Amino acid sequence: MDKLLVVFLGGGIGSVLRFCLSGAVQRAVPGNFPFGTLTVNLAGCFIIGVLWALSGRVNLPFLASAFLFAGVLGGFTTFSAFGIETIALIHGGAWRPALLYVALSNALGLSLAALGYYLVTLVRI
């Protein structure tokens, strides 16, 4: 139960941070391009890379790791998890699975988002 609570609390913090940063960036940059989300995703990838490297140097307790990685960064952006999982595959020499993961995540993710959108447009409420 402790681990679920720390992930829950961290996720709330990460979600609020994402909402605030994304909104601030989007308001500051004119136009329709999603700079706010891009900023959050890129920041999340950088932060998870830094924390992953640091956690390898210090003995980070499991609950702290769950709070930071699954909680805060999971709430901030799941793109950071995608990034570090891909890097972990590459770091382990698993280039083919890494490339497959990137290709499937992007192709299927975008396709499913489009399919979901399209299916809803078919329903008249």
C-alpha positions as CSV (number, residue, x, y, z in Angstrom):
1,M,0.0,0.0,0.0
2,D,2.9,2.4,0.8
3,K,4.2,2.1,-2.8
4,L,0.7,2.9,-4.3
5,L,0.4,6.0,-2.0
6,V,3.8,7.4,-3.0
7,V,3.1,6.9,-6.7
8,F,-0.3,8.5,-6.2
9,L,1.1,11.5,-4.4
10,G,4.0,11.8,-6.9
11,G,1.6,11.5,-9.8
12,G,-0.5,14.4,-8.5
13,I,2.6,16.6,-8.1
14,G,3.8,15.7,-11.6
15,S,0.3,16.4,-13.2
16,V,0.1,19.8,-11.5
17,L,3.7,20.6,-12.7
18,R,2.8,19.5,-16.3
19,F,-0.4,21.6,-16.3
20,C,1.4,24.7,-15.0
21,L,4.5,24.4,-17.2
22,S,2.6,23.4,-20.4
23,G,0.1,26.2,-19.9
24,A,2.8,28.9,-19.2
25,V,4.8,27.9,-22.2
26,Q,1.7,27.8,-24.5
27,R,0.6,31.2,-23.3
28,A,4.1,32.7,-23.8
29,V,4.5,31.4,-27.4
30,P,2.1,32.6,-30.0
31,G,0.5,30.2,-32.5
32,N,-1.1,26.8,-32.6
33,F,1.9,24.6,-32.4
34,P,1.9,22.6,-29.1
35,F,5.1,24.1,-27.6
36,G,3.8,23.5,-24.1
37,T,3.4,19.8,-24.5
38,L,6.7,19.6,-26.4
39,T,8.5,21.4,-23.6
40,V,7.0,19.1,-21.0
41,N,8.0,16.0,-22.9
42,L,11.5,17.2,-23.6
43,A,12.0,18.4,-20.0
44,G,10.7,15.0,-18.7
45,C,13.1,13.1,-20.9
46,F,16.0,15.1,-19.7
47,I,15.0,14.9,-16.1
48,I,14.4,11.1,-16.2
49,G,17.8,10.7,-17.8
50,V,19.5,12.7,-15.1
51,L,17.7,10.9,-12.3
52,W,18.3,7.5,-13.9
53,A,22.0,8.2,-14.0
54,L,22.1,9.5,-10.5
55,S,20.1,6.6,-9.2
56,G,22.8,4.3,-10.5
57,R,25.4,6.1,-8.4
58,V,23.4,6.2,-5.1
59,N,21.4,3.5,-3.5
60,L,18.0,5.1,-4.1
61,P,15.3,3.5,-1.9
62,F,12.5,1.7,-3.7
63,L,9.8,4.1,-2.4
64,A,11.9,7.2,-3.5
65,S,12.3,5.6,-6.9
66,A,8.6,4.9,-7.2
67,F,7.8,8.4,-6.1
68,L,10.1,10.1,-8.6
69,F,9.9,7.8,-11.7
70,A,6.4,6.3,-11.7
71,G,4.8,9.1,-9.6
72,V,6.2,12.6,-10.4
73,L,7.6,11.9,-13.8
74,G,4.7,9.5,-14.7
75,G,2.3,12.3,-13.9
76,F,4.5,14.9,-15.6
77,T,4.8,12.9,-18.8
78,T,4.8,9.2,-19.8
79,F,6.9,10.2,-22.7
80,S,9.9,10.3,-20.3
81,A,9.3,6.6,-19.4
82,F,9.2,5.9,-23.2
83,G,12.5,7.7,-23.6
84,I,14.3,6.0,-20.7
85,E,13.0,2.6,-21.6
86,T,14.3,3.0,-25.2
87,I,17.7,4.2,-23.9
88,A,17.8,1.2,-21.5
89,L,17.2,-1.2,-24.4
90,I,19.9,0.5,-26.4
91,H,22.2,0.6,-23.4
92,G,21.7,-3.1,-23.0
93,G,22.6,-3.7,-26.7
94,A,19.0,-4.5,-27.7
95,W,18.9,-2.2,-30.8
96,R,16.3,-4.1,-32.7
97,P,13.8,-4.2,-29.8
98,A,14.5,-0.5,-29.2
99,L,13.8,0.4,-32.8
100,L,10.7,-1.8,-32.8
101,Y,9.5,-0.1,-29.6
102,V,10.0,3.4,-31.1
103,A,8.3,2.4,-34.4
104,L,5.3,0.7,-32.7
105,S,4.8,3.4,-30.1
106,N,4.7,6.1,-32.7
107,A,2.9,4.4,-35.5
108,L,0.3,2.6,-33.4
109,G,-0.1,5.4,-30.9
110,L,-0.8,7.9,-33.6
111,S,-3.0,5.5,-35.5
112,L,-5.1,4.7,-32.3
113,A,-5.5,8.3,-31.5
114,A,-6.8,8.9,-35.0
115,L,-9.0,5.9,-34.8
116,G,-10.5,7.0,-31.5
117,Y,-11.1,10.4,-32.8
118,Y,-12.7,9.1,-36.0
119,L,-14.9,6.6,-34.2
120,V,-16.3,9.4,-32.0
121,T,-17.0,11.6,-35.0
122,L,-19.2,8.7,-36.3
123,V,-21.4,8.8,-33.2
124,R,-24.1,11.5,-33.2
125,I,-25.0,12.5,-29.7
